[in-house]
Amino acid sequence: MADNSDSESLVLTPNEVRRMLSCSRSVVYHALRTGTIPSIRISPRKIIIPKQRFLAWLNEGGGNNLHPQK
């Protein structure tokens, strides 16, 4: 049987991204809606985040732009 561990997954869920960034659900979904975090909506209720695109975005400093400036 194949091992389907998270380290081998090609996509992340919004909840996995939330845990990785240590931020609230609303911040993650706002960033997904506005395109700040790269994502693909595969149905009205399902969003996936390509892992490599997310990690590239994060390495480029993308996490610095999650919270709006006041």
Biopython code that builds the backbone (N, CA, C, O; Angstrom):
import numpy as np
from Bio.PDB.StructureBuilder import StructureBuilder

atoms = [
    (1, "MET", "N", (0.844, -1.180, 0.000)),
    (1, "MET", "CA", (0.000, 0.000, 0.000)),
    (1, "MET", "C", (0.891, 1.245, 0.000)),
    (1, "MET", "O", (1.903, 1.289, 0.699)),
    (2, "ALA", "N", (0.513, 2.243, -0.778)),
    (2, "ALA", "CA", (1.299, 3.472, -0.876)),
    (2, "ALA", "C", (1.099, 4.333, 0.351)),
    (2, "ALA", "O", (0.014, 4.368, 0.932)),
    (3, "ASP", "N", (2.159, 5.029, 0.741)),
    (3, "ASP", "CA", (2.097, 5.946, 1.877)),
    (3, "ASP", "C", (1.702, 7.326, 1.370)),
    (3, "ASP", "O", (2.426, 7.911, 0.564)),
    (4, "ASN", "N", (0.592, 7.851, 1.815)),
    (4, "ASN", "CA", (0.113, 9.160, 1.374)),
    (4, "ASN", "C", (0.354, 10.201, 2.444)),
    (4, "ASN", "O", (-0.584, 10.889, 2.847)),
    (5, "SER", "N", (1.572, 10.338, 2.915)),
    (5, "SER", "CA", (1.881, 11.305, 3.965)),
    (5, "SER", "C", (1.800, 12.722, 3.406)),
    (5, "SER", "O", (1.890, 12.935, 2.197)),
    (6, "ASP", "N", (1.627, 13.699, 4.321)),
    (6, "ASP", "CA", (1.508, 15.097, 3.923)),
    (6, "ASP", "C", (2.748, 15.591, 3.180)),
    (6, "ASP", "O", (2.639, 16.458, 2.312)),
    (7, "SER", "N", (3.916, 15.058, 3.503)),
    (7, "SER", "CA", (5.138, 15.519, 2.855)),
    (7, "SER", "C", (5.149, 15.188, 1.365)),
    (7, "SER", "O", (5.880, 15.820, 0.601)),
    (8, "GLU", "N", (4.361, 14.222, 0.945)),
    (8, "GLU", "CA", (4.318, 13.830, -0.459)),
    (8, "GLU", "C", (3.154, 14.464, -1.216)),
    (8, "GLU", "O", (3.091, 14.358, -2.441)),
    (9, "SER", "N", (2.254, 15.105, -0.526)),
    (9, "SER", "CA", (1.088, 15.701, -1.148)),
    (9, "SER", "C", (1.499, 16.869, -2.040)),
    (9, "SER", "O", (2.396, 17.641, -1.704)),
    (10, "LEU", "N", (0.831, 16.980, -3.171)),
    (10, "LEU", "CA", (1.117, 18.076, -4.105)),
    (10, "LEU", "C", (0.303, 19.319, -3.802)),
    (10, "LEU", "O", (0.598, 20.398, -4.316)),
    (11, "VAL", "N", (-0.717, 19.176, -2.973)),
    (11, "VAL", "CA", (-1.581, 20.305, -2.639)),
    (11, "VAL", "C", (-1.768, 20.403, -1.127)),
    (11, "VAL", "O", (-1.580, 19.437, -0.389)),
    (12, "LEU", "N", (-2.143, 21.601, -0.698)),
    (12, "LEU", "CA", (-2.454, 21.863, 0.698)),
    (12, "LEU", "C", (-3.905, 22.297, 0.809)),
    (12, "LEU", "O", (-4.481, 22.812, -0.149)),
    (13, "THR", "N", (-4.482, 22.093, 1.956)),
    (13, "THR", "CA", (-5.829, 22.599, 2.225)),
    (13, "THR", "C", (-5.697, 23.960, 2.913)),
    (13, "THR", "O", (-4.636, 24.280, 3.448)),
    (14, "PRO", "N", (-6.762, 24.758, 2.902)),
    (14, "PRO", "CA", (-6.711, 26.026, 3.635)),
    (14, "PRO", "C", (-6.359, 25.827, 5.118)),
    (14, "PRO", "O", (-5.648, 26.647, 5.699)),
    (15, "ASN", "N", (-6.848, 24.757, 5.722)),
    (15, "ASN", "CA", (-6.549, 24.516, 7.131)),
    (15, "ASN", "C", (-5.064, 24.207, 7.343)),
    (15, "ASN", "O", (-4.479, 24.637, 8.337)),
    (16, "GLU", "N", (-4.457, 23.471, 6.423)),
    (16, "GLU", "CA", (-3.018, 23.197, 6.527)),
    (16, "GLU", "C", (-2.217, 24.488, 6.390)),
    (16, "GLU", "O", (-1.237, 24.692, 7.107)),
    (17, "VAL", "N", (-2.629, 25.354, 5.475)),
    (17, "VAL", "CA", (-1.964, 26.645, 5.299)),
    (17, "VAL", "C", (-2.117, 27.481, 6.565)),
    (17, "VAL", "O", (-1.165, 28.126, 7.005)),
    (18, "ARG", "N", (-3.300, 27.471, 7.146)),
    (18, "ARG", "CA", (-3.553, 28.225, 8.385)),
    (18, "ARG", "C", (-2.600, 27.778, 9.482)),
    (18, "ARG", "O", (-2.016, 28.606, 10.182)),
    (19, "ARG", "N", (-2.446, 26.471, 9.630)),
    (19, "ARG", "CA", (-1.536, 25.949, 10.661)),
    (19, "ARG", "C", (-0.086, 26.319, 10.360)),
    (19, "ARG", "O", (0.665, 26.662, 11.273)),
    (20, "MET", "N", (0.315, 26.254, 9.096)),
    (20, "MET", "CA", (1.690, 26.585, 8.725)),
    (20, "MET", "C", (2.012, 28.052, 8.989)),
    (20, "MET", "O", (3.126, 28.390, 9.389)),
    (21, "LEU", "N", (1.024, 28.922, 8.761)),
    (21, "LEU", "CA", (1.239, 30.357, 8.925)),
    (21, "LEU", "C", (0.893, 30.855, 10.328)),
    (21, "LEU", "O", (1.162, 32.010, 10.659)),
    (22, "SER", "N", (0.306, 30.002, 11.143)),
    (22, "SER", "CA", (-0.119, 30.373, 12.502)),
    (22, "SER", "C", (-0.990, 31.625, 12.487)),
    (22, "SER", "O", (-0.732, 32.590, 13.205)),
    (23, "CYS", "N", (-2.015, 31.588, 11.662)),
    (23, "CYS", "CA", (-2.931, 32.718, 11.601)),
    (23, "CYS", "C", (-4.367, 32.204, 11.610)),
    (23, "CYS", "O", (-4.611, 30.997, 11.579)),
    (24, "SER", "N", (-5.295, 33.123, 11.653)),
    (24, "SER", "CA", (-6.702, 32.747, 11.777)),
    (24, "SER", "C", (-7.274, 32.261, 10.445)),
    (24, "SER", "O", (-6.733, 32.520, 9.371)),
    (25, "ARG", "N", (-8.370, 31.560, 10.564)),
    (25, "ARG", "CA", (-9.089, 31.056, 9.393)),
    (25, "ARG", "C", (-9.526, 32.210, 8.493)),
    (25, "ARG", "O", (-9.419, 32.128, 7.270)),
    (26, "SER", "N", (-10.016, 33.280, 9.106)),
    (26, "SER", "CA", (-10.510, 34.408, 8.310)),
    (26, "SER", "C", (-9.386, 35.080, 7.525)),
    (26, "SER", "O", (-9.602, 35.522, 6.396)),
    (27, "VAL", "N", (-8.194, 35.162, 8.104)),
    (27, "VAL", "CA", (-7.059, 35.758, 7.388)),
    (27, "VAL", "C", (-6.699, 34.912, 6.174)),
    (27, "VAL", "O", (-6.451, 35.444, 5.092)),
    (28, "VAL", "N", (-6.670, 33.587, 6.355)),
    (28, "VAL", "CA", (-6.337, 32.694, 5.237)),
    (28, "VAL", "C", (-7.388, 32.796, 4.137)),
    (28, "VAL", "O", (-7.034, 32.929, 2.965)),
    (29, "TYR", "N", (-8.672, 32.736, 4.487)),
    (29, "TYR", "CA", (-9.708, 32.787, 3.449)),
    (29, "TYR", "C", (-9.754, 34.146, 2.759)),
    (29, "TYR", "O", (-10.051, 34.216, 1.567)),
    (30, "HIS", "N", (-9.470, 35.214, 3.475)),
    (30, "HIS", "CA", (-9.399, 36.529, 2.832)),
    (30, "HIS", "C", (-8.245, 36.539, 1.811)),
    (30, "HIS", "O", (-8.402, 37.027, 0.692)),
    (31, "ALA", "N", (-7.085, 35.993, 2.214)),
    (31, "ALA", "CA", (-5.935, 35.945, 1.304)),
    (31, "ALA", "C", (-6.214, 35.048, 0.097)),
    (31, "ALA", "O", (-5.740, 35.328, -1.003)),
    (32, "LEU", "N", (-6.971, 33.985, 0.293)),
    (32, "LEU", "CA", (-7.344, 33.121, -0.830)),
    (32, "LEU", "C", (-8.311, 33.843, -1.769)),
    (32, "LEU", "O", (-8.158, 33.778, -2.989)),
    (33, "ARG", "N", (-9.310, 34.534, -1.200)),
    (33, "ARG", "CA", (-10.297, 35.257, -2.024)),
    (33, "ARG", "C", (-9.650, 36.355, -2.854)),
    (33, "ARG", "O", (-10.020, 36.564, -4.010)),
    (34, "THR", "N", (-8.689, 37.055, -2.271)),
    (34, "THR", "CA", (-8.069, 38.185, -2.974)),
    (34, "THR", "C", (-6.921, 37.767, -3.878)),
    (34, "THR", "O", (-6.376, 38.594, -4.609)),
    (35, "GLY", "N", (-6.547, 36.484, -3.837)),
    (35, "GLY", "CA", (-5.462, 36.005, -4.675)),
    (35, "GLY", "C", (-4.086, 36.222, -4.077)),
    (35, "GLY", "O", (-3.077, 35.978, -4.738)),
    (36, "THR", "N", (-4.031, 36.677, -2.832)),
    (36, "THR", "CA", (-2.745, 36.878, -2.171)),
    (36, "THR", "C", (-2.014, 35.552, -2.026)),
    (36, "THR", "O", (-0.813, 35.469, -2.282)),
    (37, "ILE", "N", (-2.737, 34.514, -1.615)),
    (37, "ILE", "CA", (-2.184, 33.166, -1.562)),
    (37, "ILE", "C", (-2.627, 32.451, -2.838)),
    (37, "ILE", "O", (-3.821, 32.413, -3.138)),
    (38, "PRO", "N", (-1.685, 31.884, -3.593)),
    (38, "PRO", "CA", (-2.068, 31.191, -4.828)),
    (38, "PRO", "C", (-2.937, 29.970, -4.535)),
    (38, "PRO", "O", (-2.597, 29.149, -3.683)),
    (39, "SER", "N", (-4.057, 29.857, -5.244)),
    (39, "SER", "CA", (-4.981, 28.749, -4.989)),
    (39, "SER", "C", (-5.776, 28.420, -6.234)),
    (39, "SER", "O", (-5.778, 29.162, -7.216)),
    (40, "ILE", "N", (-6.455, 27.280, -6.162)),
    (40, "ILE", "CA", (-7.334, 26.830, -7.246)),
    (40, "ILE", "C", (-8.656, 26.425, -6.607)),
    (40, "ILE", "O", (-8.687, 25.592, -5.701)),
    (41, "ARG", "N", (-9.742, 27.014, -7.082)),
    (41, "ARG", "CA", (-11.069, 26.615, -6.608)),
    (41, "ARG", "C", (-11.550, 25.514, -7.536)),
    (41, "ARG", "O", (-11.775, 25.750, -8.723)),
    (42, "ILE", "N", (-11.710, 24.297, -6.991)),
    (42, "ILE", "CA", (-12.100, 23.173, -7.837)),
    (42, "ILE", "C", (-13.593, 22.889, -7.780)),
    (42, "ILE", "O", (-14.109, 22.105, -8.577)),
    (43, "SER", "N", (-14.287, 23.521, -6.842)),
    (43, "SER", "CA", (-15.749, 23.461, -6.766)),
    (43, "SER", "C", (-16.181, 24.627, -5.889)),
    (43, "SER", "O", (-15.333, 25.279, -5.279)),
    (44, "PRO", "N", (-17.470, 24.904, -5.810)),
    (44, "PRO", "CA", (-17.915, 26.029, -4.981)),
    (44, "PRO", "C", (-17.479, 25.928, -3.512)),
    (44, "PRO", "O", (-17.369, 26.946, -2.828)),
    (45, "ARG", "N", (-17.232, 24.711, -3.030)),
    (45, "ARG", "CA", (-16.881, 24.538, -1.623)),
    (45, "ARG", "C", (-15.485, 23.963, -1.390)),
    (45, "ARG", "O", (-15.135, 23.634, -0.257)),
    (46, "LYS", "N", (-14.692, 23.839, -2.443)),
    (46, "LYS", "CA", (-13.378, 23.206, -2.309)),
    (46, "LYS", "C", (-12.286, 24.068, -2.936)),
    (46, "LYS", "O", (-12.327, 24.386, -4.125)),
    (47, "ILE", "N", (-11.310, 24.438, -2.110)),
    (47, "ILE", "CA", (-10.156, 25.213, -2.558)),
    (47, "ILE", "C", (-8.913, 24.401, -2.233)),
    (47, "ILE", "O", (-8.777, 23.866, -1.133)),
    (48, "ILE", "N", (-8.007, 24.315, -3.201)),
    (48, "ILE", "CA", (-6.722, 23.672, -2.946)),
    (48, "ILE", "C", (-5.611, 24.679, -3.234)),
    (48, "ILE", "O", (-5.772, 25.602, -4.032)),
    (49, "ILE", "N", (-4.498, 24.474, -2.570)),
    (49, "ILE", "CA", (-3.351, 25.350, -2.727)),
    (49, "ILE", "C", (-2.193, 24.485, -3.226)),
    (49, "ILE", "O", (-1.735, 23.598, -2.506)),
    (50, "PRO", "N", (-1.716, 24.731, -4.448)),
    (50, "PRO", "CA", (-0.572, 23.961, -4.940)),
    (50, "PRO", "C", (0.633, 24.179, -4.021)),
    (50, "PRO", "O", (1.069, 25.312, -3.816)),
    (51, "LYS", "N", (1.159, 23.098, -3.476)),
    (51, "LYS", "CA", (2.203, 23.178, -2.461)),
    (51, "LYS", "C", (3.445, 23.917, -2.956)),
    (51, "LYS", "O", (3.974, 24.771, -2.244)),
    (52, "GLN", "N", (3.915, 23.608, -4.150)),
    (52, "GLN", "CA", (5.133, 24.255, -4.659)),
    (52, "GLN", "C", (4.921, 25.755, -4.881)),
    (52, "GLN", "O", (5.804, 26.557, -4.576)),
    (53, "ARG", "N", (3.758, 26.135, -5.409)),
    (53, "ARG", "CA", (3.470, 27.571, -5.607)),
    (53, "ARG", "C", (3.370, 28.293, -4.268)),
    (53, "ARG", "O", (3.844, 29.420, -4.125)),
    (54, "PHE", "N", (2.746, 27.631, -3.282)),
    (54, "PHE", "CA", (2.623, 28.233, -1.955)),
    (54, "PHE", "C", (4.004, 28.420, -1.325)),
    (54, "PHE", "O", (4.298, 29.486, -0.784)),
    (55, "LEU", "N", (4.853, 27.387, -1.392)),
    (55, "LEU", "CA", (6.184, 27.486, -0.791)),
    (55, "LEU", "C", (7.034, 28.541, -1.487)),
    (55, "LEU", "O", (7.803, 29.247, -0.835)),
    (56, "ALA", "N", (6.901, 28.653, -2.811)),
    (56, "ALA", "CA", (7.621, 29.702, -3.548)),
    (56, "ALA", "C", (7.138, 31.077, -3.111)),
    (56, "ALA", "O", (7.944, 31.978, -2.882)),
    (57, "TRP", "N", (5.812, 31.242, -2.994)),
    (57, "TRP", "CA", (5.225, 32.503, -2.536)),
    (57, "TRP", "C", (5.742, 32.848, -1.145)),
    (57, "TRP", "O", (6.099, 33.995, -0.879)),
    (58, "LEU", "N", (5.781, 31.863, -0.266)),
    (58, "LEU", "CA", (6.234, 32.076, 1.098)),
    (58, "LEU", "C", (7.711, 32.460, 1.124)),
    (58, "LEU", "O", (8.098, 33.373, 1.853)),
    (59, "ASN", "N", (8.540, 31.774, 0.336)),
    (59, "ASN", "CA", (9.969, 32.080, 0.283)),
    (59, "ASN", "C", (10.257, 33.462, -0.283)),
    (59, "ASN", "O", (11.292, 34.056, 0.019)),
    (60, "GLU", "N", (9.349, 33.973, -1.102)),
    (60, "GLU", "CA", (9.499, 35.314, -1.673)),
    (60, "GLU", "C", (8.986, 36.402, -0.731)),
    (60, "GLU", "O", (8.947, 37.577, -1.098)),
    (61, "GLY", "N", (8.597, 36.015, 0.473)),
    (61, "GLY", "CA", (8.125, 36.990, 1.455)),
    (61, "GLY", "C", (6.640, 37.211, 1.422)),
    (61, "GLY", "O", (6.156, 38.203, 1.969)),
    (62, "GLY", "N", (5.895, 36.318, 0.796)),
    (62, "GLY", "CA", (4.448, 36.477, 0.689)),
    (62, "GLY", "C", (3.733, 36.576, 2.011)),
    (62, "GLY", "O", (2.725, 37.274, 2.120)),
    (63, "GLY", "N", (4.234, 35.888, 3.018)),
    (63, "GLY", "CA", (3.582, 35.930, 4.334)),
    (63, "GLY", "C", (3.614, 37.307, 4.972)),
    (63, "GLY", "O", (2.836, 37.588, 5.882)),
    (64, "ASN", "N", (4.507, 38.165, 4.502)),
    (64, "ASN", "CA", (4.594, 39.523, 5.049)),
    (64, "ASN", "C", (3.408, 40.388, 4.626)),
    (64, "ASN", "O", (3.155, 41.430, 5.231)),
    (65, "ASN", "N", (2.686, 39.966, 3.602)),
    (65, "ASN", "CA", (1.580, 40.759, 3.055)),
    (65, "ASN", "C", (0.203, 40.246, 3.462)),
    (65, "ASN", "O", (-0.804, 40.651, 2.881)),
    (66, "LEU", "N", (0.150, 39.370, 4.441)),
    (66, "LEU", "CA", (-1.147, 38.791, 4.828)),
    (66, "LEU", "C", (-2.031, 39.762, 5.589)),
    (66, "LEU", "O", (-3.240, 39.810, 5.361)),
    (67, "HIS", "N", (-1.450, 40.527, 6.479)),
    (67, "HIS", "CA", (-2.245, 41.421, 7.311)),
    (67, "HIS", "C", (-2.258, 42.811, 6.700)),
    (67, "HIS", "O", (-1.204, 43.377, 6.411)),
    (68, "PRO", "N", (-3.463, 43.371, 6.502)),
    (68, "PRO", "CA", (-3.549, 44.712, 5.918)),
    (68, "PRO", "C", (-2.889, 45.748, 6.818)),
    (68, "PRO", "O", (-2.964, 45.654, 8.043)),
    (69, "GLN", "N", (-2.247, 46.728, 6.212)),
    (69, "GLN", "CA", (-1.619, 47.806, 6.964)),
    (69, "GLN", "C", (-2.665, 48.794, 7.431)),
    (69, "GLN", "O", (-3.587, 49.125, 6.686)),
    (70, "LYS", "N", (-2.532, 49.263, 8.649)),
    (70, "LYS", "CA", (-3.489, 50.245, 9.195)),
    (70, "LYS", "C", (-2.949, 51.628, 9.074)),
    (70, "LYS", "O", (-3.609, 52.586, 9.477)),
]
sb = StructureBuilder()
sb.init_structure("model")
sb.init_model(0)
sb.init_chain("A")
sb.init_seg("    ")
for serial, (resi, resn, name, xyz) in enumerate(atoms, 1):
    if name == "N":
        sb.init_residue(resn, " ", resi, " ")
    sb.init_atom(name, np.array(xyz, "f"), 0.0, 1.0, " ", f" {name:<3s}", serial, name[0])
structure = sb.get_structure()
